[in-house]
Every structure is written in C-alpha cells, then in structure tokens.
Amino acid sequence: MALDPLLLEVLACPEDKGPLLYFADEDRLYNPRLHRSYAVRDGIPVMLIDEAVTLDEAEHERLLAKAAAGGAVSTMSSNGSSNGSSNGSSNGSSNGSSNGQDDGPDDAKAGDS
C-alpha cells in the first residue's frame, strides 16, 4: 500500500529532521545522511528511532542508485518555508506573558483609551 502524497510532503526523519527517500516497492523510508531505514507496515510509517535499521555501505549505495534511477520519492517536497515561521511565532508570545510586568503595557493602553 503506497503512502498518501500529502503525508510524504510532511514526513521527516525523527532524528535529524531532514527529508527521506520513500521506496514504495520496498515499504521503506530511508535517510541517506544517517544510513537509517524506517519500515512502512500496512501503509503506516514506523518513525521510531529505536526501530530504525542502520544499513551498511553496500545497501546504502544500492538505494542511492535506485533513487537516482527514479525508484524513490523524496519527502518534504514543499515544506521548506514552514519551518522558520513556526519558530518565530512561539518565542514572542511566551516571553511577554511569563515576565509578570503587565503594568507598563496596560497603563499605556489605559491612557490611550
């Protein structure tokens, strides 16, 4: 069973957060940077670091050659710009609310209205 294309757009390696290669005919996702393979069981990717299999150099080269020949699909194809936007929005709101110094901004708002 092939993975949903929308799922492939967001799947990332749980260890280095980078894209993976999806080999549908082998039911596996592969991280060529770490030489780690993640199983796809019954159409569900098993993205647990503890269950990943580290591949030897020969298997790594085989998968890279297969991917270069069009035998794999890369994940995270349209996810490049969303990583930065989520980091910036969470930092600003948490700093102001945990400071405990509400008097300054509230006084300025009360004086303006």
Secondary structure, 3 states (H helix, E strand, C coil): CCCCHHHHHHCCCCCCCCCCEEEHHHCEEEECCCCEEEEEECCEECCCHHHCEECCHHHHHHHHHHHHCCCCEECCCCCCCHHHHHHHHHHHHHHHHHHCCCHHHHHHHHHHC
